[in-house]
């Protein structure tokens, strides 16, 4: 799967507030059981499980079994790839803004009549 396609899956999965909250909670608290993940949310255990499956499909979380219990944890590789994607976007914006700044500064140094010429 291409890096772009992986990033699209990650951003699509994290675009839903409940899924983003689940990832944030797993990052903050570490591996959690479904019971622990559902103790502070206003949705059912089944709904949380569906959200976790979407996150798993995007490679953001992974499930391990401990006896009869499922333990969920963050899979950082896809998050790291998404961060790199955002950094590339930010670098592009930085470059564009730098170029714009240089053009504006060079225009302000020109005479008033020259600054109107395109």
C-alpha positions as a Markdown table, in Angstrom:
| # | Residue | x | y | z |
|---|---|---|---|---|
| 1 | Unk | 0.0 | 0.0 | 0.0 |
| 2 | Unk | 1.4 | 3.4 | -0.9 |
| 3 | Unk | 2.3 | 6.0 | 1.8 |
| 4 | Unk | -0.4 | 8.4 | 0.5 |
| 5 | Unk | -3.1 | 5.7 | 0.6 |
| 6 | Unk | -2.1 | 4.7 | 4.2 |
| 7 | Unk | -2.2 | 8.4 | 5.2 |
| 8 | Unk | -5.7 | 8.8 | 3.7 |
| 9 | Unk | -6.9 | 5.8 | 5.7 |
| 10 | Unk | -5.4 | 7.2 | 8.9 |
| 11 | Unk | -6.9 | 10.6 | 8.4 |
| 12 | Unk | -10.3 | 9.1 | 7.5 |
| 13 | Unk | -10.2 | 7.0 | 10.7 |
| 14 | Unk | -9.1 | 9.8 | 12.9 |
| 15 | Unk | -11.7 | 12.2 | 11.4 |
| 16 | Unk | -14.4 | 10.7 | 13.5 |
| 17 | Unk | -14.3 | 12.3 | 17.0 |
| 18 | Unk | -15.0 | 9.1 | 19.0 |
| 19 | Unk | -12.2 | 7.2 | 17.2 |
| 20 | Unk | -9.8 | 10.1 | 17.7 |
| 21 | Unk | -10.7 | 10.1 | 21.4 |
| 22 | Unk | -10.1 | 6.4 | 21.6 |
| 23 | Unk | -6.6 | 6.8 | 20.1 |
| 24 | Unk | -5.8 | 9.7 | 22.4 |
| 25 | Unk | -6.9 | 7.7 | 25.4 |
| 26 | Unk | -4.8 | 4.6 | 24.4 |
| 27 | Unk | -1.8 | 6.8 | 23.8 |
| 28 | Unk | -2.2 | 8.4 | 27.2 |
| 29 | Unk | -3.1 | 5.3 | 29.2 |
| 30 | Unk | -1.4 | 2.5 | 27.3 |
| 31 | Unk | -3.0 | -0.8 | 26.5 |
| 32 | Unk | -6.7 | -1.1 | 27.7 |
| 33 | Unk | -9.4 | -3.7 | 27.7 |
| 34 | Unk | -12.8 | -3.0 | 26.1 |
| 35 | Unk | -14.3 | -2.7 | 29.6 |
| 36 | Unk | -11.8 | 0.0 | 30.6 |
| 37 | Unk | -12.3 | 1.8 | 27.3 |
| 38 | Unk | -16.1 | 1.9 | 27.6 |
| 39 | Unk | -16.2 | 3.0 | 31.3 |
| 40 | Unk | -16.2 | 6.7 | 30.4 |
| 41 | Unk | -17.9 | 6.9 | 27.1 |
| 42 | Unk | -21.7 | 7.4 | 26.4 |
| 43 | Unk | -21.8 | 4.7 | 23.8 |
| 44 | Unk | -22.2 | 1.0 | 23.9 |
| 45 | Unk | -19.4 | -1.6 | 24.1 |
| 46 | Unk | -20.4 | -2.8 | 20.6 |
| 47 | Unk | -20.1 | 0.7 | 19.2 |
| 48 | Unk | -16.6 | 1.1 | 20.8 |
| 49 | Unk | -15.7 | -2.3 | 19.3 |
| 50 | Unk | -16.8 | -1.2 | 15.8 |
| 51 | Unk | -14.7 | 2.0 | 16.1 |
| 52 | Unk | -11.7 | 0.0 | 17.2 |
| 53 | Unk | -12.1 | -2.3 | 14.2 |
| 54 | Unk | -12.0 | 0.8 | 11.9 |
| 55 | Unk | -8.9 | 2.0 | 13.7 |
| 56 | Unk | -7.4 | -1.4 | 13.4 |
| 57 | Unk | -8.1 | -1.6 | 9.7 |
| 58 | Unk | -6.2 | 1.7 | 9.3 |
| 59 | Unk | -3.3 | 0.2 | 11.3 |
| 60 | Unk | -3.7 | 2.6 | 14.2 |
| 61 | Unk | -4.5 | 0.1 | 16.9 |
| 62 | Unk | -3.9 | -3.5 | 17.4 |
| 63 | Unk | -5.7 | -6.2 | 19.5 |
| 64 | Unk | -4.1 | -8.9 | 21.6 |
| 65 | Unk | -5.9 | -11.5 | 23.6 |
| 66 | Unk | -5.3 | -12.1 | 27.3 |
| 67 | Unk | -7.4 | -15.0 | 28.2 |
| 68 | Unk | -11.0 | -14.1 | 27.3 |
| 69 | Unk | -10.2 | -10.4 | 27.2 |
| 70 | Unk | -9.2 | -8.2 | 24.3 |
| 71 | Unk | -6.5 | -5.7 | 25.0 |
| 72 | Unk | -6.2 | -2.8 | 22.6 |
| 73 | Unk | -3.1 | -0.6 | 22.1 |
| 74 | Unk | -1.8 | 2.0 | 19.7 |
| 75 | Unk | 0.2 | 0.8 | 16.7 |
| 76 | Unk | 2.6 | 3.8 | 16.3 |
| 77 | Unk | 3.9 | 3.0 | 12.8 |
| 78 | Unk | 0.9 | 4.4 | 11.0 |
| 79 | Unk | 0.7 | 7.5 | 13.2 |
| 80 | Unk | 4.4 | 8.1 | 12.5 |
| 81 | Unk | 3.6 | 7.9 | 8.7 |
| 82 | Unk | 0.7 | 10.3 | 9.1 |
| 83 | Unk | 3.0 | 12.7 | 11.0 |
| 84 | Unk | 5.6 | 12.6 | 8.2 |
| 85 | Unk | 2.8 | 13.3 | 5.7 |
| 86 | Unk | 1.7 | 16.4 | 7.7 |
| 87 | Unk | 5.3 | 17.5 | 8.0 |
| 88 | Unk | 5.7 | 17.4 | 4.2 |
| 89 | Unk | 2.5 | 19.4 | 3.8 |
| 90 | Unk | 3.8 | 21.9 | 6.4 |
| 91 | Unk | 7.1 | 22.2 | 4.7 |
| 92 | Unk | 5.4 | 22.9 | 1.4 |
| 93 | Unk | 3.4 | 25.7 | 3.1 |
| 94 | Unk | 6.5 | 27.1 | 4.7 |
| 95 | Unk | 8.3 | 27.2 | 1.3 |
| 96 | Unk | 5.3 | 28.9 | -0.4 |
| 97 | Unk | 5.0 | 31.5 | 2.4 |
| 98 | Unk | 8.7 | 32.1 | 2.3 |
| 99 | Unk | 8.5 | 32.7 | -1.5 |
| 100 | Unk | 5.5 | 35.0 | -1.0 |
| 101 | Unk | 7.4 | 37.0 | 1.7 |
| 102 | Unk | 10.4 | 37.4 | -0.5 |
| 103 | Unk | 8.3 | 38.7 | -3.4 |
| 104 | Unk | 6.4 | 41.1 | -1.2 |
| 105 | Unk | 9.7 | 42.4 | 0.4 |
| 106 | Unk | 11.3 | 42.8 | -3.0 |
| 107 | Unk | 8.2 | 44.8 | -4.2 |
| 108 | Unk | 8.3 | 47.1 | -1.1 |
| 109 | Unk | 12.0 | 47.9 | -1.9 |
| 110 | Unk | 11.1 | 49.0 | -5.4 |
| 111 | Unk | 9.9 | 52.5 | -6.1 |
| 112 | Unk | 6.2 | 53.1 | -5.6 |
| 113 | Unk | 5.5 | 53.2 | -9.4 |
| 114 | Unk | 7.5 | 50.0 | -10.0 |
| 115 | Unk | 5.5 | 48.1 | -7.3 |
| 116 | Unk | 2.3 | 48.4 | -9.3 |
| 117 | Unk | 3.9 | 46.6 | -12.3 |
| 118 | Unk | 3.1 | 42.9 | -12.4 |
